[in-house]
Amino acid sequence: MSKITITKTTSSNLAHVDFDNLPFGQVFADHMFVADYDGQQWTNMEIKPFGRLTMHPSMLALHYGQSIFEGMKAFALEDKTPVLYRPERHAARLNASATRLCMPEFPEETFVEVLEMLLRLDHQWIPSEPGSALYIRPFMFATDETIGVRPSEKYRLIIFTQPTGPYYAKPVKLLAEHNYIRAANGGTGEAKAAGNYAGSLLPAKIAKAKGYDQVLWLDATDFEYIQEVGTMNIFFVIGDKVITPATDGSILRGITRDSFLTLLTDAGYTVEQRPLGISEVEDAYDRGELKEVFGAGTAAVVAKVCEIKNKDKVMKLSVEDYKVAPWLYDQINGIRNGSISDKHGWLHPVALPVSV
Ligand code: COI
């Protein structure tokens, strides 16, 4: 493993950022990490000013989609110590996605070390407003210059960061999709593969035109079993149970999903991870037992769902009566800002150099 060189920016953009008005995904912090895989090992590892890339027109990622990413966040404790949220889990998931897409793994320890270095340089970019965070986007793509269909030998890994506000500013409306699928058993649904998102854009556009914010994905065989929303995993409170679809290979193994399952279990909720049919949700709605539906994701955190449409049936939900979703939101934010004890060790504090 070669060493990581650092070139600091000479023209920070920090002073130009309106931290009271942070749209998701549009503001970029000063530095980024770049590394190249040369077919044998990761080389040319450097942190440098955030900027544009140059690329060859035949770069394989552009043609056959060998491209994966992660979404993770950093926060600041009250004393301003930067903390990464479950970075080891994100490193492991990046590598699981890499394996599925026939790409090289990136060493987990180096991944965490790089994130620490980036936060030491750009910790002032971590917003402090509740609900905001420094979003971290690691991604890896194939860089061989050829158009032969084969796994690339060379790859690039980049990590940049973005101060960001909430992904969904208000409760969302979901449309259950019966023509298109996101993922099928044996496919790439569990990986954070760029192509999974590309394939979801047309159905999402159609759903938007019908007045819905997102697609609720169903299984590829029967269009019955609920998978996820594409930008987040999904939870249902039916009676006194909290139910989320089991990860079966076609659903992303969400790290927020995992955190919520742990928090709910710790607090004594009855939690079920199992196949959940849209008909079961409709029946629960008709019986008055569908109490809450909410999404869980790194970007979304907790997104209350106020309506689901499945074929002709419209299920409207009273988000103002939700109890579990706001409780989870308070718990996860409390852990992240240090006001609730981090008993599972999810926070990874980053020591800053002592200023003199
Ligand atoms: C995330 O929650 O971090 C995601 O990657 C979802 C999305 C913004 C594509």
Boltz pocket constraint, residues with backbone or C-beta under 6 A from the ligand:
constraints:
  - pocket:
      binder: B
      contacts: [[A, 70], [A, 71], [A, 72], [A, 230], [A, 231], [A, 232], [A, 297], [A, 298], [A, 299], [A, 300]]
      max_distance: 6.0
